């Protein structure tokens, strides 16, 4: 299912890593900040979430074997 067709309620049931996986499947390689900003907008979270949680988000991606950080600083599957 396309992430654009999912409701906010459906997205809230997914983890940030699962949403990241969908974003990368649909749009390809992206930088950490771009991915996290998209998640914040999709879930309609306050902007302060970015500063407060970006470190945790980055760490969660580095420990998940679905994601690989490329030399140009972008994530891919």
mmCIF file of the N, C-alpha and C atoms, coordinates in Angstrom:
data_MODEL
# 
_entry.id   MODEL 
# 
loop_
_atom_site.group_PDB 
_atom_site.id 
_atom_site.type_symbol 
_atom_site.label_atom_id 
_atom_site.label_alt_id 
_atom_site.label_comp_id 
_atom_site.label_asym_id 
_atom_site.label_entity_id 
_atom_site.label_seq_id 
_atom_site.pdbx_PDB_ins_code 
_atom_site.Cartn_x 
_atom_site.Cartn_y 
_atom_site.Cartn_z 
_atom_site.occupancy 
_atom_site.B_iso_or_equiv 
_atom_site.pdbx_formal_charge 
_atom_site.auth_seq_id 
_atom_site.auth_comp_id 
_atom_site.auth_asym_id 
_atom_site.auth_atom_id 
_atom_site.pdbx_PDB_model_num 
ATOM 1   N N  . UNK A 1 1  ? 0.834  -1.178 0.000  1.00 0.00 ? 1  UNK A N  1 
ATOM 2   C CA . UNK A 1 1  ? 0.000  0.000  0.000  1.00 0.00 ? 1  UNK A CA 1 
ATOM 3   C C  . UNK A 1 1  ? 0.882  1.245  0.000  1.00 0.00 ? 1  UNK A C  1 
ATOM 4   N N  . UNK A 1 2  ? 0.475  2.245  -0.747 1.00 0.00 ? 2  UNK A N  1 
ATOM 5   C CA . UNK A 1 2  ? 1.214  3.503  -0.815 1.00 0.00 ? 2  UNK A CA 1 
ATOM 6   C C  . UNK A 1 2  ? 1.049  4.272  0.491  1.00 0.00 ? 2  UNK A C  1 
ATOM 7   N N  . UNK A 1 3  ? 2.131  4.842  0.948  1.00 0.00 ? 3  UNK A N  1 
ATOM 8   C CA . UNK A 1 3  ? 2.102  5.603  2.197  1.00 0.00 ? 3  UNK A CA 1 
ATOM 9   C C  . UNK A 1 3  ? 1.167  6.812  2.077  1.00 0.00 ? 3  UNK A C  1 
ATOM 10  N N  . UNK A 1 4  ? 1.017  7.354  0.884  1.00 0.00 ? 4  UNK A N  1 
ATOM 11  C CA . UNK A 1 4  ? 0.139  8.502  0.668  1.00 0.00 ? 4  UNK A CA 1 
ATOM 12  C C  . UNK A 1 4  ? -1.332 8.138  0.860  1.00 0.00 ? 4  UNK A C  1 
ATOM 13  N N  . UNK A 1 5  ? -1.663 6.875  0.638  1.00 0.00 ? 5  UNK A N  1 
ATOM 14  C CA . UNK A 1 5  ? -3.054 6.438  0.758  1.00 0.00 ? 5  UNK A CA 1 
ATOM 15  C C  . UNK A 1 5  ? -3.408 5.987  2.171  1.00 0.00 ? 5  UNK A C  1 
ATOM 16  N N  . UNK A 1 6  ? -2.429 5.950  3.050  1.00 0.00 ? 6  UNK A N  1 
ATOM 17  C CA . UNK A 1 6  ? -2.666 5.503  4.420  1.00 0.00 ? 6  UNK A CA 1 
ATOM 18  C C  . UNK A 1 6  ? -3.179 6.663  5.267  1.00 0.00 ? 6  UNK A C  1 
ATOM 19  N N  . UNK A 1 7  ? -4.109 6.345  6.162  1.00 0.00 ? 7  UNK A N  1 
ATOM 20  C CA . UNK A 1 7  ? -4.626 7.372  7.069  1.00 0.00 ? 7  UNK A CA 1 
ATOM 21  C C  . UNK A 1 7  ? -3.631 7.602  8.201  1.00 0.00 ? 7  UNK A C  1 
ATOM 22  N N  . UNK A 1 8  ? -3.815 8.716  8.899  1.00 0.00 ? 8  UNK A N  1 
ATOM 23  C CA . UNK A 1 8  ? -2.957 9.014  10.042 1.00 0.00 ? 8  UNK A CA 1 
ATOM 24  C C  . UNK A 1 8  ? -3.068 7.896  11.079 1.00 0.00 ? 8  UNK A C  1 
ATOM 25  N N  . UNK A 1 9  ? -4.281 7.383  11.285 1.00 0.00 ? 9  UNK A N  1 
ATOM 26  C CA . UNK A 1 9  ? -4.487 6.292  12.252 1.00 0.00 ? 9  UNK A CA 1 
ATOM 27  C C  . UNK A 1 9  ? -3.699 5.049  11.857 1.00 0.00 ? 9  UNK A C  1 
ATOM 28  N N  . UNK A 1 10 ? -3.691 4.731  10.567 1.00 0.00 ? 10 UNK A N  1 
ATOM 29  C CA . UNK A 1 10 ? -2.924 3.573  10.093 1.00 0.00 ? 10 UNK A CA 1 
ATOM 30  C C  . UNK A 1 10 ? -1.434 3.796  10.289 1.00 0.00 ? 10 UNK A C  1 
ATOM 31  N N  . UNK A 1 11 ? -0.968 5.011  10.006 1.00 0.00 ? 11 UNK A N  1 
ATOM 32  C CA . UNK A 1 11 ? 0.451  5.329  10.163 1.00 0.00 ? 11 UNK A CA 1 
ATOM 33  C C  . UNK A 1 11 ? 0.873  5.286  11.627 1.00 0.00 ? 11 UNK A C  1 
ATOM 34  N N  . UNK A 1 12 ? -0.006 5.700  12.519 1.00 0.00 ? 12 UNK A N  1 
ATOM 35  C CA . UNK A 1 12 ? 0.320  5.696  13.949 1.00 0.00 ? 12 UNK A CA 1 
ATOM 36  C C  . UNK A 1 12 ? 0.524  4.282  14.489 1.00 0.00 ? 12 UNK A C  1 
ATOM 37  N N  . UNK A 1 13 ? -0.015 3.287  13.808 1.00 0.00 ? 13 UNK A N  1 
ATOM 38  C CA . UNK A 1 13 ? 0.160  1.894  14.223 1.00 0.00 ? 13 UNK A CA 1 
ATOM 39  C C  . UNK A 1 13 ? 1.527  1.345  13.831 1.00 0.00 ? 13 UNK A C  1 
ATOM 40  N N  . UNK A 1 14 ? 2.210  2.043  12.936 1.00 0.00 ? 14 UNK A N  1 
ATOM 41  C CA . UNK A 1 14 ? 3.521  1.605  12.460 1.00 0.00 ? 14 UNK A CA 1 
ATOM 42  C C  . UNK A 1 14 ? 4.631  2.257  13.278 1.00 0.00 ? 14 UNK A C  1 
ATOM 43  N N  . UNK A 1 15 ? 5.766  1.585  13.359 1.00 0.00 ? 15 UNK A N  1 
ATOM 44  C CA . UNK A 1 15 ? 6.933  2.192  14.002 1.00 0.00 ? 15 UNK A CA 1 
ATOM 45  C C  . UNK A 1 15 ? 7.578  3.172  13.025 1.00 0.00 ? 15 UNK A C  1 
ATOM 46  N N  . UNK A 1 16 ? 8.414  4.054  13.555 1.00 0.00 ? 16 UNK A N  1 
ATOM 47  C CA . UNK A 1 16 ? 9.148  4.981  12.674 1.00 0.00 ? 16 UNK A CA 1 
ATOM 48  C C  . UNK A 1 16 ? 9.993  4.218  11.666 1.00 0.00 ? 16 UNK A C  1 
ATOM 49  N N  . UNK A 1 17 ? 10.545 3.073  12.072 1.00 0.00 ? 17 UNK A N  1 
ATOM 50  C CA . UNK A 1 17 ? 11.360 2.274  11.150 1.00 0.00 ? 17 UNK A CA 1 
ATOM 51  C C  . UNK A 1 17 ? 10.505 1.689  10.027 1.00 0.00 ? 17 UNK A C  1 
ATOM 52  N N  . UNK A 1 18 ? 9.280  1.271  10.353 1.00 0.00 ? 18 UNK A N  1 
ATOM 53  C CA . UNK A 1 18 ? 8.401  0.740  9.317  1.00 0.00 ? 18 UNK A CA 1 
ATOM 54  C C  . UNK A 1 18 ? 7.986  1.834  8.325  1.00 0.00 ? 18 UNK A C  1 
ATOM 55  N N  . UNK A 1 19 ? 7.721  3.026  8.846  1.00 0.00 ? 19 UNK A N  1 
ATOM 56  C CA . UNK A 1 19 ? 7.385  4.149  7.959  1.00 0.00 ? 19 UNK A CA 1 
ATOM 57  C C  . UNK A 1 19 ? 8.589  4.490  7.088  1.00 0.00 ? 19 UNK A C  1 
ATOM 58  N N  . UNK A 1 20 ? 9.782  4.474  7.675  1.00 0.00 ? 20 UNK A N  1 
ATOM 59  C CA . UNK A 1 20 ? 11.009 4.732  6.921  1.00 0.00 ? 20 UNK A CA 1 
ATOM 60  C C  . UNK A 1 20 ? 11.157 3.718  5.790  1.00 0.00 ? 20 UNK A C  1 
ATOM 61  N N  . UNK A 1 21 ? 10.886 2.457  6.090  1.00 0.00 ? 21 UNK A N  1 
ATOM 62  C CA . UNK A 1 21 ? 10.976 1.403  5.083  1.00 0.00 ? 21 UNK A CA 1 
ATOM 63  C C  . UNK A 1 21 ? 10.034 1.703  3.913  1.00 0.00 ? 21 UNK A C  1 
ATOM 64  N N  . UNK A 1 22 ? 8.807  2.120  4.216  1.00 0.00 ? 22 UNK A N  1 
ATOM 65  C CA . UNK A 1 22 ? 7.850  2.452  3.158  1.00 0.00 ? 22 UNK A CA 1 
ATOM 66  C C  . UNK A 1 22 ? 8.322  3.655  2.348  1.00 0.00 ? 22 UNK A C  1 
ATOM 67  N N  . UNK A 1 23 ? 8.843  4.675  3.035  1.00 0.00 ? 23 UNK A N  1 
ATOM 68  C CA . UNK A 1 23 ? 9.336  5.864  2.325  1.00 0.00 ? 23 UNK A CA 1 
ATOM 69  C C  . UNK A 1 23 ? 10.485 5.516  1.384  1.00 0.00 ? 23 UNK A C  1 
ATOM 70  N N  . UNK A 1 24 ? 11.398 4.677  1.845  1.00 0.00 ? 24 UNK A N  1 
ATOM 71  C CA . UNK A 1 24 ? 12.537 4.300  1.008  1.00 0.00 ? 24 UNK A CA 1 
ATOM 72  C C  . UNK A 1 24 ? 12.107 3.411  -0.155 1.00 0.00 ? 24 UNK A C  1 
ATOM 73  N N  . UNK A 1 25 ? 11.112 2.561  0.071  1.00 0.00 ? 25 UNK A N  1 
ATOM 74  C CA . UNK A 1 25 ? 10.608 1.725  -1.025 1.00 0.00 ? 25 UNK A CA 1 
ATOM 75  C C  . UNK A 1 25 ? 9.991  2.597  -2.116 1.00 0.00 ? 25 UNK A C  1 
ATOM 76  N N  . UNK A 1 26 ? 9.277  3.641  -1.716 1.00 0.00 ? 26 UNK A N  1 
ATOM 77  C CA . UNK A 1 26 ? 8.568  4.482  -2.677 1.00 0.00 ? 26 UNK A CA 1 
ATOM 78  C C  . UNK A 1 26 ? 9.456  5.533  -3.335 1.00 0.00 ? 26 UNK A C  1 
ATOM 79  N N  . UNK A 1 27 ? 10.349 6.141  -2.557 1.00 0.00 ? 27 UNK A N  1 
ATOM 80  C CA . UNK A 1 27 ? 11.085 7.294  -3.068 1.00 0.00 ? 27 UNK A CA 1 
ATOM 81  C C  . UNK A 1 27 ? 12.576 7.069  -3.213 1.00 0.00 ? 27 UNK A C  1 
ATOM 82  N N  . UNK A 1 28 ? 13.081 5.947  -2.752 1.00 0.00 ? 28 UNK A N  1 
ATOM 83  C CA . UNK A 1 28 ? 14.511 5.690  -2.871 1.00 0.00 ? 28 UNK A CA 1 
ATOM 84  C C  . UNK A 1 28 ? 15.332 6.380  -1.802 1.00 0.00 ? 28 UNK A C  1 
ATOM 85  N N  . UNK A 1 29 ? 16.618 6.443  -2.031 1.00 0.00 ? 29 UNK A N  1 
ATOM 86  C CA . UNK A 1 29 ? 17.600 6.931  -1.064 1.00 0.00 ? 29 UNK A CA 1 
ATOM 87  C C  . UNK A 1 29 ? 17.263 8.331  -0.554 1.00 0.00 ? 29 UNK A C  1 
ATOM 88  N N  . UNK A 1 30 ? 17.409 8.505  0.785  1.00 0.00 ? 30 UNK A N  1 
ATOM 89  C CA . UNK A 1 30 ? 17.134 9.796  1.394  1.00 0.00 ? 30 UNK A CA 1 
ATOM 90  C C  . UNK A 1 30 ? 18.000 9.987  2.630  1.00 0.00 ? 30 UNK A C  1 
ATOM 91  N N  . UNK A 1 31 ? 18.212 11.232 2.998  1.00 0.00 ? 31 UNK A N  1 
ATOM 92  C CA . UNK A 1 31 ? 19.009 11.566 4.179  1.00 0.00 ? 31 UNK A CA 1 
ATOM 93  C C  . UNK A 1 31 ? 18.177 11.420 5.450  1.00 0.00 ? 31 UNK A C  1 
ATOM 94  N N  . UNK A 1 32 ? 18.868 11.229 6.571  1.00 0.00 ? 32 UNK A N  1 
ATOM 95  C CA . UNK A 1 32 ? 18.217 11.012 7.859  1.00 0.00 ? 32 UNK A CA 1 
ATOM 96  C C  . UNK A 1 32 ? 17.235 12.132 8.187  1.00 0.00 ? 32 UNK A C  1 
ATOM 97  N N  . UNK A 1 33 ? 17.675 13.367 8.108  1.00 0.00 ? 33 UNK A N  1 
ATOM 98  C CA . UNK A 1 33 ? 16.819 14.501 8.478  1.00 0.00 ? 33 UNK A CA 1 
ATOM 99  C C  . UNK A 1 33 ? 15.589 14.585 7.576  1.00 0.00 ? 33 UNK A C  1 
ATOM 100 N N  . UNK A 1 34 ? 15.756 14.319 6.291  1.00 0.00 ? 34 UNK A N  1 
ATOM 101 C CA . UNK A 1 34 ? 14.621 14.373 5.366  1.00 0.00 ? 34 UNK A CA 1 
ATOM 102 C C  . UNK A 1 34 ? 13.589 13.300 5.713  1.00 0.00 ? 34 UNK A C  1 
ATOM 103 N N  . UNK A 1 35 ? 14.073 12.097 5.994  1.00 0.00 ? 35 UNK A N  1 
ATOM 104 C CA . UNK A 1 35 ? 13.175 11.005 6.362  1.00 0.00 ? 35 UNK A CA 1 
ATOM 105 C C  . UNK A 1 35 ? 12.411 11.332 7.637  1.00 0.00 ? 35 UNK A C  1 
ATOM 106 N N  . UNK A 1 36 ? 13.132 11.796 8.665  1.00 0.00 ? 36 UNK A N  1 
ATOM 107 C CA . UNK A 1 36 ? 12.491 12.067 9.945  1.00 0.00 ? 36 UNK A CA 1 
ATOM 108 C C  . UNK A 1 36 ? 11.508 13.230 9.841  1.00 0.00 ? 36 UNK A C  1 
ATOM 109 N N  . UNK A 1 37 ? 11.842 14.237 9.057  1.00 0.00 ? 37 UNK A N  1 
ATOM 110 C CA . UNK A 1 37 ? 10.902 15.349 8.849  1.00 0.00 ? 37 UNK A CA 1 
ATOM 111 C C  . UNK A 1 37 ? 9.624  14.871 8.168  1.00 0.00 ? 37 UNK A C  1 
ATOM 112 N N  . UNK A 1 38 ? 9.741  13.958 7.222  1.00 0.00 ? 38 UNK A N  1 
ATOM 113 C CA . UNK A 1 38 ? 8.552  13.413 6.553  1.00 0.00 ? 38 UNK A CA 1 
ATOM 114 C C  . UNK A 1 38 ? 7.685  12.646 7.546  1.00 0.00 ? 38 UNK A C  1 
ATOM 115 N N  . UNK A 1 39 ? 8.316  11.879 8.429  1.00 0.00 ? 39 UNK A N  1 
ATOM 116 C CA . UNK A 1 39 ? 7.565  11.129 9.441  1.00 0.00 ? 39 UNK A CA 1 
ATOM 117 C C  . UNK A 1 39 ? 6.831  12.096 10.367 1.00 0.00 ? 39 UNK A C  1 
ATOM 118 N N  . UNK A 1 40 ? 7.506  13.148 10.794 1.00 0.00 ? 40 UNK A N  1 
ATOM 119 C CA . UNK A 1 40 ? 6.887  14.141 11.680 1.00 0.00 ? 40 UNK A CA 1 
ATOM 120 C C  . UNK A 1 40 ? 5.668  14.775 11.007 1.00 0.00 ? 40 UNK A C  1 
ATOM 121 N N  . UNK A 1 41 ? 5.789  15.088 9.722  1.00 0.00 ? 41 UNK A N  1 
ATOM 122 C CA . UNK A 1 41 ? 4.661  15.678 8.994  1.00 0.00 ? 41 UNK A CA 1 
ATOM 123 C C  . UNK A 1 41 ? 3.533  14.673 8.805  1.00 0.00 ? 41 UNK A C  1 
ATOM 124 N N  . UNK A 1 42 ? 3.875  13.431 8.459  1.00 0.00 ? 42 UNK A N  1 
ATOM 125 C CA . UNK A 1 42 ? 2.849  12.404 8.264  1.00 0.00 ? 42 UNK A CA 1 
ATOM 126 C C  . UNK A 1 42 ? 2.050  12.144 9.534  1.00 0.00 ? 42 UNK A C  1 
ATOM 127 N N  . UNK A 1 43 ? 2.729  12.165 10.671 1.00 0.00 ? 43 UNK A N  1 
ATOM 128 C CA . UNK A 1 43 ? 2.074  11.878 11.948 1.00 0.00 ? 43 UNK A CA 1 
ATOM 129 C C  . UNK A 1 43 ? 1.564  13.151 12.634 1.00 0.00 ? 43 UNK A C  1 
ATOM 130 N N  . UNK A 1 44 ? 1.778  14.292 12.002 1.00 0.00 ? 44 UNK A N  1 
ATOM 131 C CA . UNK A 1 44 ? 1.326  15.577 12.534 1.00 0.00 ? 44 UNK A CA 1 
ATOM 132 C C  . UNK A 1 44 ? 1.856  15.816 13.950 1.00 0.00 ? 44 UNK A C  1 
ATOM 133 N N  . UNK A 1 45 ? 3.157  15.578 14.117 1.00 0.00 ? 45 UNK A N  1 
ATOM 134 C CA . UNK A 1 45 ? 3.815  15.773 15.408 1.00 0.00 ? 45 UNK A CA 1 
ATOM 135 C C  . UNK A 1 45 ? 4.347  17.199 15.504 1.00 0.00 ? 45 UNK A C  1 
ATOM 136 N N  . UNK A 1 46 ? 4.556  17.703 16.726 1.00 0.00 ? 46 UNK A N  1 
ATOM 137 C CA . UNK A 1 46 ? 5.116  19.053 16.860 1.00 0.00 ? 46 UNK A CA 1 
ATOM 138 C C  . UNK A 1 46 ? 6.540  19.126 16.318 1.00 0.00 ? 46 UNK A C  1 
ATOM 139 N N  . UNK A 1 47 ? 6.935  20.295 15.834 1.00 0.00 ? 47 UNK A N  1 
ATOM 140 C CA . UNK A 1 47 ? 8.267  20.469 15.257 1.00 0.00 ? 47 UNK A CA 1 
ATOM 141 C C  . UNK A 1 47 ? 9.377  20.186 16.264 1.00 0.00 ? 47 UNK A C  1 
ATOM 142 N N  . UNK A 1 48 ? 9.096  20.389 17.548 1.00 0.00 ? 48 UNK A N  1 
ATOM 143 C CA . UNK A 1 48 ? 10.105 20.137 18.590 1.00 0.00 ? 48 UNK A CA 1 
ATOM 144 C C  . UNK A 1 48 ? 10.505 18.666 18.643 1.00 0.00 ? 48 UNK A C  1 
ATOM 145 N N  . UNK A 1 49 ? 9.673  17.803 18.080 1.00 0.00 ? 49 UNK A N  1 
ATOM 146 C CA . UNK A 1 49 ? 9.980  16.370 18.037 1.00 0.00 ? 49 UNK A CA 1 
ATOM 147 C C  . UNK A 1 49 ? 11.297 16.126 17.310 1.00 0.00 ? 49 UNK A C  1 
ATOM 148 N N  . UNK A 1 50 ? 11.552 16.915 16.269 1.00 0.00 ? 50 UNK A N  1 
ATOM 149 C CA . UNK A 1 50 ? 12.771 16.709 15.485 1.00 0.00 ? 50 UNK A CA 1 
ATOM 150 C C  . UNK A 1 50 ? 14.001 16.825 16.379 1.00 0.00 ? 50 UNK A C  1 
ATOM 151 N N  . UNK A 1 51 ? 14.134 17.949 17.075 1.00 0.00 ? 51 UNK A N  1 
ATOM 152 C CA . UNK A 1 51 ? 15.315 18.169 17.923 1.00 0.00 ? 51 UNK A CA 1 
ATOM 153 C C  . UNK A 1 51 ? 15.390 17.162 19.071 1.00 0.00 ? 51 UNK A C  1 
ATOM 154 N N  . UNK A 1 52 ? 14.240 16.797 19.608 1.00 0.00 ? 52 UNK A N  1 
ATOM 155 C CA . UNK A 1 52 ? 14.207 15.910 20.769 1.00 0.00 ? 52 UNK A CA 1 
ATOM 156 C C  . UNK A 1 52 ? 14.454 14.440 20.429 1.00 0.00 ? 52 UNK A C  1 
ATOM 157 N N  . UNK A 1 53 ? 14.139 14.032 19.211 1.00 0.00 ? 53 UNK A N  1 
ATOM 158 C CA . UNK A 1 53 ? 14.155 12.596 18.887 1.00 0.00 ? 53 UNK A CA 1 
ATOM 159 C C  . UNK A 1 53 ? 15.044 12.186 17.715 1.00 0.00 ? 53 UNK A C  1 
ATOM 160 N N  . UNK A 1 54 ? 15.685 13.131 17.037 1.00 0.00 ? 54 UNK A N  1 
ATOM 161 C CA . UNK A 1 54 ? 16.467 12.781 15.845 1.00 0.00 ? 54 UNK A CA 1 
ATOM 162 C C  . UNK A 1 54 ? 17.595 11.809 16.188 1.00 0.00 ? 54 UNK A C  1 
ATOM 163 N N  . UNK A 1 55 ? 18.221 11.959 17.330 1.00 0.00 ? 55 UNK A N  1 
ATOM 164 C CA . UNK A 1 55 ? 19.304 11.051 17.728 1.00 0.00 ? 55 UNK A CA 1 
ATOM 165 C C  . UNK A 1 55 ? 18.807 9.632  17.919 1.00 0.00 ? 55 UNK A C  1 
ATOM 166 N N  . UNK A 1 56 ? 17.658 9.489  18.581 1.00 0.00 ? 56 UNK A N  1 
ATOM 167 C CA . UNK A 1 56 ? 17.068 8.165  18.786 1.00 0.00 ? 56 UNK A CA 1 
ATOM 168 C C  . UNK A 1 56 ? 16.670 7.536  17.456 1.00 0.00 ? 56 UNK A C  1 
ATOM 169 N N  . UNK A 1 57 ? 16.131 8.366  16.568 1.00 0.00 ? 57 UNK A N  1 
ATOM 170 C CA . UNK A 1 57 ? 15.730 7.876  15.251 1.00 0.00 ? 57 UNK A CA 1 
ATOM 171 C C  . UNK A 1 57 ? 16.941 7.358  14.475 1.00 0.00 ? 57 UNK A C  1 
ATOM 172 N N  . UNK A 1 58 ? 18.018 8.124  14.456 1.00 0.00 ? 58 UNK A N  1 
ATOM 173 C CA . UNK A 1 58 ? 19.242 7.721  13.761 1.00 0.00 ? 58 UNK A CA 1 
ATOM 174 C C  . UNK A 1 58 ? 19.762 6.403  14.329 1.00 0.00 ? 58 UNK A C  1 
ATOM 175 N N  . UNK A 1 59 ? 19.804 6.309  15.649 1.00 0.00 ? 59 UNK A N  1 
ATOM 176 C CA . UNK A 1 59 ? 20.283 5.083  16.299 1.00 0.00 ? 59 UNK A CA 1 
ATOM 177 C C  . UNK A 1 59 ? 19.415 3.890  15.916 1.00 0.00 ? 59 UNK A C  1 
ATOM 178 N N  . UNK A 1 60 ? 18.104 4.087  15.870 1.00 0.00 ? 60 UNK A N  1 
ATOM 179 C CA . UNK A 1 60 ? 17.210 2.976  15.523 1.00 0.00 ? 60 UNK A CA 1 
ATOM 180 C C  . UNK A 1 60 ? 17.455 2.481  14.099 1.00 0.00 ? 60 UNK A C  1 
ATOM 181 N N  . UNK A 1 61 ? 17.798 3.398  13.183 1.00 0.00 ? 61 UNK A N  1 
ATOM 182 C CA . UNK A 1 61 ? 18.085 2.981  11.807 1.00 0.00 ? 61 UNK A CA 1 
ATOM 183 C C  . UNK A 1 61 ? 19.412 2.222  11.728 1.00 0.00 ? 61 UNK A C  1 
ATOM 184 N N  . UNK A 1 62 ? 20.399 2.659  12.502 1.00 0.00 ? 62 UNK A N  1 
ATOM 185 C CA . UNK A 1 62 ? 21.715 2.006  12.434 1.00 0.00 ? 62 UNK A CA 1 
ATOM 186 C C  . UNK A 1 62 ? 21.677 0.595  12.999 1.00 0.00 ? 62 UNK A C  1 
ATOM 187 N N  . UNK A 1 63 ? 20.715 0.298  13.862 1.00 0.00 ? 63 UNK A N  1 
ATOM 188 C CA . UNK A 1 63 ? 20.648 -1.029 14.476 1.00 0.00 ? 63 UNK A CA 1 
ATOM 189 C C  . UNK A 1 63 ? 19.672 -1.964 13.760 1.00 0.00 ? 63 UNK A C  1 
ATOM 190 N N  . UNK A 1 64 ? 18.999 -1.476 12.737 1.00 0.00 ? 64 UNK A N  1 
ATOM 191 C CA . UNK A 1 64 ? 18.035 -2.286 11.984 1.00 0.00 ? 64 UNK A CA 1 
ATOM 192 C C  . UNK A 1 64 ? 18.692 -2.763 10.694 1.00 0.00 ? 64 UNK A C  1 
ATOM 193 N N  . UNK A 1 65 ? 18.749 -4.052 10.493 1.00 0.00 ? 65 UNK A N  1 
ATOM 194 C CA . UNK A 1 65 ? 19.455 -4.625 9.342  1.00 0.00 ? 65 UNK A CA 1 
ATOM 195 C C  . UNK A 1 65 ? 18.774 -4.365 8.006  1.00 0.00 ? 65 UNK A C  1 
ATOM 196 N N  . UNK A 1 66 ? 17.558 -3.807 8.011  1.00 0.00 ? 66 UNK A N  1 
ATOM 197 C CA . UNK A 1 66 ? 16.889 -3.477 6.749  1.00 0.00 ? 66 UNK A CA 1 
ATOM 198 C C  . UNK A 1 66 ? 17.523 -2.273 6.067  1.00 0.00 ? 66 UNK A C  1 
ATOM 199 N N  . UNK A 1 67 ? 18.212 -1.428 6.848  1.00 0.00 ? 67 UNK A N  1 
ATOM 200 C CA . UNK A 1 67 ? 18.709 -0.158 6.332  1.00 0.00 ? 67 UNK A CA 1 
ATOM 201 C C  . UNK A 1 67 ? 20.225 -0.142 6.243  1.00 0.00 ? 67 UNK A C  1 
ATOM 202 N N  . UNK A 1 68 ? 20.710 0.572  5.226  1.00 0.00 ? 68 UNK A N  1 
ATOM 203 C CA . UNK A 1 68 ? 22.154 0.742  5.060  1.00 0.00 ? 68 UNK A CA 1 
ATOM 204 C C  . UNK A 1 68 ? 22.428 2.222  4.829  1.00 0.00 ? 68 UNK A C  1 
ATOM 205 N N  . UNK A 1 69 ? 23.448 2.734  5.523  1.00 0.00 ? 69 UNK A N  1 
ATOM 206 C CA . UNK A 1 69 ? 23.851 4.123  5.353  1.00 0.00 ? 69 UNK A CA 1 
ATOM 207 C C  . UNK A 1 69 ? 24.937 4.175  4.286  1.00 0.00 ? 69 UNK A C  1 
ATOM 208 N N  . UNK A 1 70 ? 24.664 4.891  3.219  1.00 0.00 ? 70 UNK A N  1 
ATOM 209 C CA . UNK A 1 70 ? 25.590 4.980  2.094  1.00 0.00 ? 70 UNK A CA 1 
ATOM 210 C C  . UNK A 1 70 ? 26.622 6.079  2.335  1.00 0.00 ? 70 UNK A C  1 
ATOM 211 N N  . UNK A 1 71 ? 27.660 6.089  1.516  1.00 0.00 ? 71 UNK A N  1 
ATOM 212 C CA . UNK A 1 71 ? 28.754 7.054  1.668  1.00 0.00 ? 71 UNK A CA 1 
ATOM 213 C C  . UNK A 1 71 ? 28.285 8.500  1.541  1.00 0.00 ? 71 UNK A C  1 
ATOM 214 N N  . UNK A 1 72 ? 27.234 8.751  0.791  1.00 0.00 ? 72 UNK A N  1 
ATOM 215 C CA . UNK A 1 72 ? 26.761 10.124 0.602  1.00 0.00 ? 72 UNK A CA 1 
ATOM 216 C C  . UNK A 1 72 ? 25.827 10.569 1.719  1.00 0.00 ? 72 UNK A C  1 
ATOM 217 N N  . UNK A 1 73 ? 25.720 9.765  2.786  1.00 0.00 ? 73 UNK A N  1 
ATOM 218 C CA . UNK A 1 73 ? 24.887 10.131 3.926  1.00 0.00 ? 73 UNK A CA 1 
ATOM 219 C C  . UNK A 1 73 ? 23.426 9.835  3.755  1.00 0.00 ? 73 UNK A C  1 
ATOM 220 N N  . UNK A 1 74 ? 23.085 9.073  2.729  1.00 0.00 ? 74 UNK A N  1 
ATOM 221 C CA . UNK A 1 74 ? 21.695 8.717  2.491  1.00 0.00 ? 74 UNK A CA 1 
ATOM 222 C C  . UNK A 1 74 ? 21.456 7.270  2.902  1.00 0.00 ? 74 UNK A C  1 
ATOM 223 N N  . UNK A 1 75 ? 20.203 7.005  3.303  1.00 0.00 ? 75 UNK A N  1 
ATOM 224 C CA . UNK A 1 75 ? 19.797 5.650  3.684  1.00 0.00 ? 75 UNK A CA 1 
ATOM 225 C C  . UNK A 1 75 ? 19.186 4.946  2.498  1.00 0.00 ? 75 UNK A C  1 
ATOM 226 N N  . UNK A 1 76 ? 19.379 3.628  2.452  1.00 0.00 ? 76 UNK A N  1 
ATOM 227 C CA . UNK A 1 76 ? 18.766 2.788  1.423  1.00 0.00 ? 76 UNK A CA 1 
ATOM 228 C C  . UNK A 1 76 ? 18.419 1.454  2.060  1.00 0.00 ? 76 UNK A C  1 
ATOM 229 N N  . UNK A 1 77 ? 17.676 0.663  1.330  1.00 0.00 ? 77 UNK A N  1 
ATOM 230 C CA . UNK A 1 77 ? 17.283 -0.669 1.811  1.00 0.00 ? 77 UNK A CA 1 
ATOM 231 C C  . UNK A 1 77 ? 18.286 -1.697 1.354  1.00 0.00 ? 77 UNK A C  1 
# 
